[in-house]
Amino acid sequence: MSSVLTPMQRYAAGALFGLALHQAQIYQTRPLGSPSDEDSTDERISSGSSSDSVSEDPQLWVNESSHLLRPVFRFLEIDNQAWTGLEETAGSSPFNHHVGAFLRLISEESGDTSSEMRDKELALSKAVDAIVLSMETTPVDFESKRKKHHEYANECREKYSTAEMKANSEVENAHSETQKETNCNIVSKEHAPNGSDSKSDEKSFEEVTMLSYQRKVTVLYELLSACLAYLPEDKKSHKGRKKGYDARHRVALRLLATWFNVKWVKMEAIETMVACSAMALLKEEESKQQETGSPKSSWAKWKRGGIIGAAALTGGTLMAITGGLAAPAIAAGFGALAPTLGTLIPVIGAGGFAAAASAAGTVAGSVAVAASFGAAGAGLTGSKMARRTGSVDEFEFKAIGKNHNQGRLAVEILISGFVFEEEDFVKPWEGQNDSLEGYALQWESKNLIAVSTAIQDWLTSRVALGLMKQGAMLTVLSSLLAALAWPATLLAATDFIDSTWAIAVDRSDKAGKLLAEVLLKGLQGHRPVTLVGFSLGARVIFKCLQFLAATEHNAEIVERVVLLGAPVAIKDEHWEAARKVVAGRFVNAYSTNDWMLGVAFRASLLTQGLAGIQPIDVPGIENVDVSELIEGHSSYLWTTQQILEQLELDAYYPVFRNTPTEPTL
C-alpha cells in the first residue's frame, strides 16, 4: 500500500492504537475521569486479568485471539517480529509512560520526503474540514427541528403530566438526602485537557502539542483504514477476523482522538471519507464486472489495501472519495477545494473533482456502502416482521433523520417504551443533532399503548386522587427502596394495571431477544451500534444485552448504551455480563421521584431494587440522577432529547451537564 507516514511513524501509530485499545477495555469498568481513575496502579487487574503476559490472557482486547490488533499491524506493514513486543507494551502498566515516546516518533519529519508529506497531509486535513462543514446542521434547520420538538413536548406535557405532577407535589419531600448524594459517579471534564484532568496525563498532553493538526488527522485516517481493512491473509491466520467496523475499534479511536485533542466530529468526517471510498471502489468494480461479465468477488478489489484500496492517500483514493459521495453538500465541499487538491494531484486536475463528485447516484452509493459493511438485503428498514415471531406481533425499524445514504459508519437504534399513540415511537427522537444513521424501533404498539393508557387512566381516577390526598404516595418510593410493606389500599387499587403490564414486560423481553438476533445477523451492517431507550424500551435493550452475553458475544457490535427509566430489577439480573458486551459508555439515567414506575413494577421485585429509580452499583455503569427533569414516568416522552444532550455522548469520558439545554421559544 501507499502511505503518507514513514515506517517508523506507522510503527508508532500502531503502538499508540494498541495502548488506546487496552485502555478502552479498562475503562469499561473504570470510566476515564472517575474518582477511581487515579486509585488503581495495576491496569491489568482493573481489566479483569491476572496474567503476567498479554499472550496468556485471551480475554484482553490486545491479545492475538481477539483479532483486533494484529490486522492493524499488518495493514500498517509493521514488521511482524515487533508485534509481540507491541502487544506486551499495549498491556503494560502504566500506559502513560509509553505514550510520549510514540508521539515523538510520529511528530518526526521524514527528510527528503517531508515536503511532499506535508502537502498530502494538508490536502487531507482540508478535505476533512470541508466534510465537517457539510455535516453541520444549518442554524435554520436546527431551529426548525427544535421548534417542532418543542411543540410536541408541550402537547405531551399538557396531555399527560398533570396527574403525576400533582402526585409528585405530595411526595417531593419523601426522598432522603442520602439517596440524592449517591445519585451518580459522573465527573464532568468539559474543560479539562484531553478530556482528563489526571496528573498522569499532563506529560502526554505536552507531547501532543508537538503534533500538527494535519499529522493527527493523517494518523487517525490511516488507523481507521487499518481497522476496516479485510486482508486475504486474515482468512488463513485469523479465522475469527470479521469484515466491517468493530465497536471496540471505534471506542479505541474515540479515546485516541481524545488524547490527540481532536474533536470527534473530525473523526466522523474521516469515517465518511473512508466509507465513500469504499462506495466508489465497489461501484467501479461493479461497472467493470458488467463490462467483462466476470463474477469476481467485490472484495477482491481491495485485497492489498483493505477497504480503502491500495492507493491509500494518493490521487486514486481522492478520486474515489469524490466519485462515491452521496451527499451533495459534501461534494460541494470538495469542489471548493478543487484548486488545491487539483494542484497536488495532477492526474485528477482541478476540474475533475466536480465531475467526479456528480457522477455517483445516491441510491447506488447507499447500496454499495451497505454491501461493503455487510448489511443484508434492505437492512434495518427492511426487517419488518412478516410473521408472528416469538409472540411478538410487531417489530419494525423506521428511519429517522437525514443521515441515511450518507456514508455513516455508525448506527443508532432508539426505542420508546411508554407510548399513547404510534407517533410516540418516533417523535421523541426527531430533531436530534447527531451524526449517526438513526432508526426508531416500533414494537408491540397495541400492548404498549394499552398499558400506558391504563396507567394514565388510573392516575386520573377518583381512587388515585383520593390516595394522593391521603398521603399514600409518601410511602411509595421509600417503601420500594427500603423493601417495606405498601398500603393495602394502594395495592388493591393498582391490581387492574398488572395484567396489561405483565404482558408488556413479557413482550419487551422477547423483543430484546429479537433485537439481539437482528444485530447478530448484521442487518445494521457490520457497524457499531448505539442503543438508547426509555421505560420498557430500556428493558428491551437490557434484555438484548443479556442475550448477547449469553451467546458469549464480545463487545464488537454495541458501542454505547443509554437506559432511561428502566423497569429492570437491580439484583439477580447479571448487570456485569450486560456491561461486558458494551464497548464504550453505559449510562443508567434514573429518577428518584418516578413513583409510578415503582407502582407498575412492584410485583415481587420490591426487594431487588429498580434501575429506573435508583443507581446501580456495578463498575463501569454511569448512574445519572435526572429527577429534576422528570415530573413523572411519562416525562421521558419529551425530556429524553434534553437528557441525551446533557450526557454529551460523543465525549469519551462521563459527562452530565446540569445546565438546561432546551431553548426558549
C-alpha positions in Angstrom: 0.0 0.0 0.0 1.0 3.6 -0.4 1.2 5.6 2.8 1.9 9.2 3.8 3.5 8.0 7.0 7.1 6.6 7.2 7.6 3.1 8.5 8.7 4.4 11.9 5.6 6.6 12.2 3.4 3.7 11.2 5.1 1.6 13.9 4.4 4.4 16.5 0.8 4.8 15.3 0.2 1.1 15.7 1.7 1.2 19.2 -0.5 4.1 20.2 -3.6 2.4 18.9 -2.7 -0.7 20.9 -2.4 1.4 24.1 -5.7 3.1 23.4 -7.4 -0.3 22.7 -6.2 -1.7 26.1 -7.2 1.4 27.9 -10.7 1.3 26.3 -11.1 -2.2 27.8 -10.0 -1.0 31.2 -12.4 2.0 31.0 -15.3 -0.5 30.6 -15.2 -0.9 34.4 -13.3 2.3 35.4 -14.5 5.2 33.2 -12.0 7.9 32.3 -12.2 10.7 34.8 -14.0 8.7 37.5 -12.7 9.0 41.1 -11.1 5.6 40.8 -9.1 6.7 37.7 -6.1 7.5 39.8 -6.5 4.9 42.5 -5.5 1.8 40.6 -1.9 1.2 39.8 -2.3 -2.2 38.1 -4.3 -1.7 35.0 -4.1 -5.4 34.1 -6.1 -6.2 37.3 -8.5 -3.4 36.5 -9.4 -5.1 33.3 -10.2 -8.3 35.0 -7.0 -10.1 34.1 -4.5 -11.7 36.4 -2.0 -12.9 33.8 1.6 -11.5 33.7 1.7 -11.7 29.9 -0.7 -10.5 27.3 -0.3 -13.7 25.3 -1.5 -15.7 28.3 -4.8 -13.8 28.7 -7.2 -14.4 25.7 -9.8 -12.0 27.2 -7.7 -9.0 26.6 -8.6 -7.0 23.5 -4.9 -6.7 22.7 -4.4 -10.4 22.7 -3.9 -12.1 19.4 -7.0 -14.2 19.8 -9.2 -11.1 19.7 -8.1 -10.4 16.1 -8.3 -6.6 16.8 -4.6 -5.5 16.8 -2.6 -7.7 14.5 -4.7 -7.0 11.4 -4.0 -3.3 12.1 -0.3 -4.0 12.4 -0.4 -6.0 9.1 -2.2 -3.2 7.3 0.3 -0.7 8.5 3.1 -3.0 7.3 4.8 -3.2 10.7 7.5 -5.9 10.9 5.7 -9.0 12.3 8.7 -9.6 14.6 7.7 -6.5 16.5 4.1 -7.5 17.0 4.5 -9.4 20.3 6.5 -6.6 21.8 3.9 -4.1 20.8 1.1 -6.2 22.3 3.0 -6.5 25.6 3.6 -2.7 25.6 -0.1 -2.1 25.0 -1.0 -4.3 28.0 1.7 -2.8 30.3 1.2 -0.5 33.3 1.2 2.4 33.5 0.4 3.2 29.9 1.3 6.9 30.0 5.0 6.0 30.4 4.9 4.9 26.7 2.6 7.5 25.1 5.1 10.3 25.0 7.8 8.4 23.2 5.4 7.2 20.5 4.1 10.7 20.0 7.6 12.0 19.5 8.2 9.3 16.8 5.0 10.3 15.0 6.0 14.0 15.1 9.3 13.5 13.4 9.7 14.6 9.8 10.9 12.3 7.1 13.8 14.1 5.5 13.7 14.5 1.7 10.0 13.5 1.5 8.8 15.7 4.3 7.7 18.5 1.9 5.6 16.1 -0.2 4.2 14.5 3.0 3.1 17.9 4.4 1.4 18.7 1.1 -0.6 15.5 1.2 -1.4 15.9 4.9 -2.6 19.4 4.2 -4.9 18.3 1.4 -6.3 15.5 3.6 -7.0 17.8 6.5 -8.7 20.4 4.3 -10.9 17.7 2.9 -11.8 16.6 6.4 -12.6 20.1 7.4 -14.8 20.5 4.3 -16.8 17.4 5.1 -17.2 18.6 8.7 -18.7 21.9 7.4 -21.1 19.9 5.2 -22.1 17.7 8.1 -23.1 20.5 10.4 -26.8 21.4 10.6 -27.6 24.9 9.5 -29.0 27.2 12.2 -32.3 27.5 10.3 -32.7 23.7 10.1 -31.7 23.3 13.7 -34.1 25.9 14.9 -36.9 24.3 12.8 -36.3 20.9 14.3 -36.1 22.3 17.8 -39.4 24.2 17.3 -41.2 21.1 16.2 -39.9 19.1 19.1 -40.8 21.9 21.5 -44.4 21.8 20.1 -44.5 18.0 20.6 -43.1 18.4 24.2 -45.7 21.0 25.1 -48.5 18.9 23.7 -47.4 15.8 25.6 -46.9 17.8 28.8 -50.4 19.2 28.6 -52.0 15.8 28.0 -50.1 13.5 30.4 -48.2 15.4 33.1 -51.0 16.9 35.2 -51.8 13.9 37.4 -48.2 12.9 38.0 -47.1 16.5 38.8 -49.8 16.6 41.4 -48.7 13.3 42.9 -45.1 14.5 43.0 -46.1 17.6 44.8 -47.3 15.3 47.6 -44.1 13.2 47.7 -41.4 15.7 46.8 -40.1 15.7 50.4 -40.3 12.0 50.8 -36.8 11.2 49.5 -33.8 11.0 51.8 -30.8 13.3 51.2 -28.6 10.3 51.3 -30.3 8.9 48.2 -29.6 12.2 46.4 -25.9 12.1 47.4 -25.5 8.7 45.8 -27.1 9.7 42.6 -24.1 9.2 40.3 -20.4 8.9 39.8 -20.4 11.4 36.9 -17.4 13.7 36.7 -17.7 16.5 34.2 -14.5 17.0 32.3 -15.9 19.6 30.0 -13.0 22.0 30.4 -10.2 19.5 31.1 -7.4 19.0 28.5 -7.7 15.8 26.5 -10.9 15.0 28.5 -9.0 14.2 31.7 -7.5 16.2 34.5 -5.4 13.4 35.8 -1.8 14.5 36.6 -0.5 11.3 34.9 -1.8 12.6 31.6 0.0 16.0 31.8 3.2 14.9 30.1 1.2 13.1 27.4 -0.8 16.3 26.7 2.5 18.2 26.4 3.7 15.7 23.8 0.6 16.1 21.8 1.3 19.7 21.3 4.3 18.6 19.2 2.0 17.1 16.6 0.4 19.3 14.0 -3.3 19.0 13.3 -2.5 17.7 9.9 -0.4 14.9 11.3 -3.1 13.9 13.8 -5.7 13.7 11.0 -3.4 11.6 8.9 -2.7 9.1 11.7 -6.4 8.8 12.5 -7.2 8.3 8.8 -4.7 5.5 8.4 -5.6 3.8 11.7 -9.3 3.8 10.7 -8.4 2.4 7.3 -6.4 -0.3 9.1 -9.4 -1.1 11.3 -11.7 -1.6 8.3 -9.2 -3.5 6.1 -10.0 -7.1 5.4 -6.9 -8.7 4.0 -6.7 -12.2 2.4 -4.1 -13.2 5.0 -6.7 -12.8 7.7 -8.6 -15.8 6.3 -5.7 -18.1 6.9 -4.1 -16.8 10.2 -7.0 -15.0 11.8 -10.1 -17.1 11.2 -12.0 -15.1 13.8 -11.5 -11.8 12.0 -14.7 -10.3 10.6 -15.4 -7.8 8.0 -16.6 -4.4 9.0 -16.1 -1.9 11.8 -15.7 -3.3 15.3 -17.2 -1.3 18.1 -14.1 -1.8 20.2 -12.0 -0.3 17.4 -14.3 2.7 17.3 -14.1 3.2 21.1 -10.3 3.0 20.9 -10.2 5.6 18.1 -12.5 7.8 20.2 -10.0 7.6 23.1 -7.1 8.3 20.7 -8.9 11.3 19.4 -9.3 12.4 23.0 -5.6 12.0 23.6 -4.9 14.0 20.4 -7.4 16.7 21.5 -9.2 16.3 18.1 -12.9 16.9 18.1 -14.9 13.7 17.4 -16.8 15.3 14.5 -13.4 15.3 12.7 -13.2 11.6 13.2 -16.8 11.2 11.9 -15.7 13.1 8.8 -12.8 10.7 8.3 -15.3 7.8 8.6 -17.4 9.4 5.9 -14.4 9.7 3.6 -13.4 6.1 4.0 -17.0 4.9 3.6 -17.3 6.9 0.4 -14.1 5.5 -0.9 -15.5 2.0 -0.4 -18.7 3.0 -2.1 -16.8 4.3 -5.1 -14.5 1.4 -5.3 -17.4 -1.1 -5.2 -19.2 0.9 -7.9 -16.0 0.9 -10.1 -15.7 -2.9 -9.8 -19.4 -3.4 -10.5 -19.0 -1.4 -13.7 -16.1 -3.5 -14.7 -18.0 -6.7 -14.0 -20.8 -5.5 -16.2 -18.4 -4.8 -19.0 -16.5 -8.1 -18.7 -19.2 -10.3 -17.3 -16.9 -11.5 -14.6 -18.5 -12.7 -11.3 -15.4 -11.9 -9.4 -15.9 -11.0 -5.7 -16.3 -7.4 -4.9 -13.8 -7.9 -2.0 -11.1 -9.0 -4.4 -10.6 -5.4 -5.5 -9.3 -4.5 -2.0 -7.0 -7.5 -1.5 -3.9 -5.4 -1.0 -5.3 -2.2 0.6 -8.3 -3.3 2.6 -11.5 -1.3 2.4 -9.9 2.0 1.1 -7.9 0.3 -1.7 -4.2 0.1 -2.2 -4.0 3.7 -3.3 -4.2 5.0 0.3 -3.8 8.8 0.2 -2.8 9.0 -3.5 -4.9 10.6 -6.2 -6.7 7.4 -6.8 -8.3 7.4 -3.4 -9.2 11.1 -3.6 -10.9 10.4 -6.9 -12.7 7.5 -5.2 -13.8 9.7 -2.4 -15.3 12.3 -4.7 -16.7 9.7 -7.0 -18.5 7.9 -4.3 -20.1 10.7 -2.4 -23.8 10.5 -1.7 -24.3 13.9 -0.1 -24.3 16.9 -2.5 -23.1 19.2 0.3 -20.0 17.1 0.8 -19.4 17.1 -2.9 -19.7 20.8 -2.9 -17.1 21.0 -0.1 -14.7 19.1 -2.2 -15.5 21.3 -5.2 -14.4 24.3 -3.2 -11.0 22.6 -2.6 -10.6 21.6 -6.3 -7.8 24.1 -7.0 -5.7 23.0 -4.0 -6.3 19.3 -4.5 -6.0 19.5 -8.2 -2.6 21.1 -8.0 -1.4 18.4 -5.6 -2.8 15.5 -7.6 -2.2 16.4 -11.3 -3.7 13.1 -12.5 -7.1 14.4 -11.5 -6.7 18.1 -12.1 -8.7 21.0 -10.7 -11.6 20.5 -13.0 -12.0 16.8 -12.3 -13.4 17.0 -8.8 -16.8 18.4 -9.5 -17.4 16.0 -12.4 -16.3 13.0 -10.3 -18.5 14.1 -7.4 -21.6 14.4 -9.5 -21.1 11.0 -11.1 -22.4 8.9 -8.2 -26.1 8.3 -7.6 -27.3 8.3 -4.0 -29.2 5.1 -4.3 -26.3 3.2 -5.8 -24.0 4.7 -3.3 -26.2 3.6 -0.3 -26.4 0.1 -1.7 -22.7 0.0 -2.1 -21.8 1.1 1.4 -24.4 -1.3 2.8 -22.8 -4.2 0.9 -19.3 -3.0 1.9 -20.1 -3.3 5.6 -22.2 -6.5 5.5 -25.8 -5.1 5.5 -28.0 -7.9 4.4 -30.9 -7.2 2.0 -32.7 -4.0 2.7 -31.0 -3.7 6.1 -32.9 -2.4 9.2 -35.7 -0.7 7.3 -36.5 -3.9 5.6 -36.7 -6.0 8.7 -40.4 -5.5 9.5 -41.7 -8.7 10.9 -43.6 -10.5 8.2 -45.0 -13.1 10.6 -45.6 -13.6 14.2 -42.3 -14.4 15.8 -41.9 -15.4 19.5 -45.2 -13.9 20.4 -44.1 -10.5 19.2 -46.6 -9.3 16.7 -44.9 -6.0 15.7 -41.2 -5.3 15.3 -40.3 -2.6 12.7 -37.4 -0.2 12.3 -38.2 3.3 11.0 -35.5 5.6 9.6 -35.0 8.8 11.4 -33.0 11.9 10.5 -31.2 12.9 7.3 -28.0 10.8 7.7 -29.1 7.9 5.6 -27.2 7.1 2.4 -24.5 9.5 3.6 -21.7 7.0 4.3 -22.2 6.9 8.1 -20.2 4.2 9.7 -22.2 4.0 13.0 -25.9 3.3 13.7 -28.2 4.4 16.4 -31.3 2.5 17.4 -33.9 4.4 19.6 -36.6 2.6 21.5 -39.7 4.2 23.1 -41.4 2.1 25.8 -44.2 4.3 27.2 -46.5 5.5 24.4 -50.0 6.7 23.9 -50.0 6.9 20.1 -47.9 5.3 17.3 -46.2 8.6 16.7 -44.7 8.4 20.2 -42.3 5.7 18.8 -40.7 8.3 16.5 -41.4 11.9 17.7 -39.4 11.8 20.9 -36.3 11.1 18.8 -36.8 13.5 15.9 -34.6 16.5 15.6 -31.5 15.2 17.4 -28.4 16.9 16.5 -26.0 14.0 15.9 -24.2 12.4 13.0 -25.4 8.8 13.4 -27.6 6.8 11.0 -30.8 6.7 13.1 -33.6 4.2 13.4 -36.6 4.1 15.7 -38.0 0.7 16.7 -41.7 0.4 16.6 -42.7 -2.7 18.6 -45.9 -4.1 20.2 -47.7 -0.8 19.9 -51.0 -2.3 20.8 -49.8 -3.6 24.2 -47.6 -0.6 25.0 -50.5 1.8 24.3 -52.8 -0.3 26.4 -50.5 -0.3 29.5 -49.6 3.4 29.1 -53.3 4.3 28.9 -54.2 2.1 31.8 -51.7 3.8 34.0 -52.8 7.2 32.8 -56.4 6.4 33.4 -55.6 5.2 37.0 -53.7 8.4 37.7 -56.8 10.5 36.8 -59.2 8.2 38.7 -61.0 9.1 41.9 -59.2 6.3 43.7 -55.8 7.6 42.7 -56.7 11.2 43.6 -58.1 10.0 46.9 -54.9 8.1 47.7 -52.9 11.2 46.8 -54.9 13.3 49.2 -54.4 10.7 52.0 -50.7 11.0 51.5 -50.4 7.4 50.4 -47.8 8.3 47.8 -45.5 9.5 50.5 -44.5 5.9 51.2 -44.4 4.5 47.7 -40.7 5.2 46.9 -39.4 4.9 50.4 -41.2 1.5 50.7 -39.7 0.4 47.3 -36.2 1.4 48.3 -36.4 0.0 51.8 -38.5 -3.1 51.0 -41.3 -2.1 53.3 -44.9 -3.1 53.0 -47.1 -0.9 50.8 -50.5 0.4 51.8 -53.1 -2.3 51.1 -55.4 0.3 49.6 -52.7 1.2 47.0 -52.0 -2.4 46.1 -55.7 -3.2 45.6 -56.2 -0.1 43.6 -53.5 -0.9 41.1 -54.4 -4.6 40.5 -56.1 -3.8 37.2 -52.7 -2.5 35.8 -51.0 -5.8 36.5 -52.4 -7.8 33.6 -51.5 -5.3 30.9 -48.2 -4.5 32.5 -47.2 -8.2 32.8 -48.0 -8.7 29.1 -45.9 -5.7 28.1 -43.0 -6.8 30.2 -43.1 -10.3 28.7 -43.2 -8.9 25.1 -40.3 -6.5 25.9 -38.2 -9.4 27.0 -39.0 -11.3 23.7 -38.4 -8.1 21.7 -35.0 -7.8 23.3 -34.1 -11.3 22.1 -35.3 -10.3 18.6 -33.2 -7.2 18.7 -30.1 -9.2 19.6 -30.8 -11.6 16.7 -31.1 -8.7 14.3 -27.7 -7.3 15.5 -26.0 -10.7 15.3 -27.3 -11.2 11.7 -25.8 -7.9 10.8 -28.9 -6.3 9.4 -27.4 -2.9 10.5 -24.3 -3.7 8.6 -21.1 -4.6 10.4 -21.1 -1.1 12.0 -21.0 -0.1 15.7 -24.4 0.4 17.3 -25.6 2.9 19.9 -28.7 1.8 21.8 -31.0 4.3 23.6 -34.3 3.6 25.2 -36.7 4.7 27.9 -39.2 2.8 30.0 -40.0 -0.6 28.6 -37.8 0.3 25.6 -34.8 0.4 28.0 -35.8 -3.1 29.2 -35.8 -4.2 25.5 -32.2 -3.0 25.3 -31.1 -4.6 28.6 -32.6 -8.0 27.6 -30.9 -7.7 24.2 -27.6 -7.2 26.0 -28.3 -10.2 28.3 -29.0 -12.4 25.2 -25.7 -11.2 23.6 -23.8 -12.0 26.8 -25.4 -15.5 26.9 -24.1 -16.3 23.5 -20.6 -15.4 24.7 -20.7 -12.4 22.4 -17.9 -9.9 22.8 -18.3 -6.1 22.5 -17.8 -5.9 18.8 -21.3 -4.8 18.0 -22.6 -2.4 20.7 -20.6 0.8 21.2 -22.8 2.7 23.7 -26.0 2.2 25.7 -28.3 4.7 27.5 -31.2 3.3 29.6 -33.7 5.9 30.8 -36.3 5.0 33.5 -35.6 1.3 33.0 -38.1 -1.1 34.6 -35.3 -3.6 35.3 -34.5 -5.1 38.7 -31.0 -4.5 40.1 -30.4 -7.8 41.8 -30.1 -11.1 40.0 -30.2 -9.6 36.6 -26.5 -10.1 35.6 -25.7 -6.4 35.0 -21.9 -7.2 34.9 -22.4 -9.5 31.9 -24.6 -6.9 30.1 -21.9 -4.3 30.7 -19.2 -6.5 29.3 -20.8 -6.6 25.8 -20.9 -2.8 25.5 -17.5 -1.4 24.3 -18.0 2.2 25.4 -20.2 4.2 27.7 -23.1 2.6 29.5 -25.5 5.1 31.2 -28.3 4.4 33.6 -30.5 7.5 33.9 -33.0 7.3 36.8 -35.4 9.5 38.7 -35.9 9.1 42.4 -39.4 10.6 42.1 -40.7 8.2 39.5 -43.2 6.6 41.9 -45.4 5.5 39.0 -42.7 3.2 37.7 -42.5 1.7 41.2 -46.2 1.1 41.3 -46.3 -0.6 37.9 -43.2 -2.7 38.6 -43.9 -3.6 42.2 -45.0 -7.3 41.9 -42.5 -9.5 43.8 -39.4 -7.4 43.0 -39.6 -4.8 45.7 -36.6 -6.2 47.5 -34.5 -6.3 44.3 -34.2 -2.6 43.6 -35.1 -0.9 40.4 -32.8 0.7 37.9 -35.2 3.4 36.8 -35.4 4.9 40.3 -32.0 4.3 41.9 -28.3 3.9 41.0 -26.7 0.6 40.1 -23.6 -0.4 41.9 -21.7 -2.0 39.0 -18.3 -0.8 37.9 -18.4 0.9 34.5 -22.0 1.9 34.6 -22.6 5.7 34.8 -25.5 6.5 37.1 -27.2 9.8 36.4 -29.9 11.3 38.5 -32.4 13.1 36.2 -35.1 13.7 38.9 -35.0 17.4 38.3 -36.1 16.8 34.7 -38.7 14.1 35.3 -42.1 15.1 36.6 -43.4 11.5 36.2 -42.8 8.4 34.1 -44.5 9.9 31.0 -42.0 12.8 31.1 -39.4 10.6 29.3 -41.5 11.2 26.1 -40.5 14.8 25.9 -37.3 15.1 28.1 -35.2 12.3 26.5 -33.6 14.6 24.0 -32.6 17.1 26.7 -31.1 14.3 28.8 -29.1 13.0 25.8 -27.8 16.4 25.1 -26.6 16.9 28.6 -24.9 13.5 28.6 -22.7 14.6 25.7 -22.4 11.0 24.4 -19.7 11.9 21.9 -17.4 12.6 24.8 -15.3 9.6 25.7 -15.5 10.3 29.4 -18.6 10.5 31.7 -20.4 13.9 31.4 -23.7 15.1 32.5 -24.2 18.9 32.4 -26.8 20.1 34.9 -27.4 23.2 32.9 -30.6 23.5 30.8 -30.2 22.9 27.1 -33.8 23.3 26.0 -34.1 26.7 24.1 -36.7 29.2 25.0 -39.1 29.6 22.0 
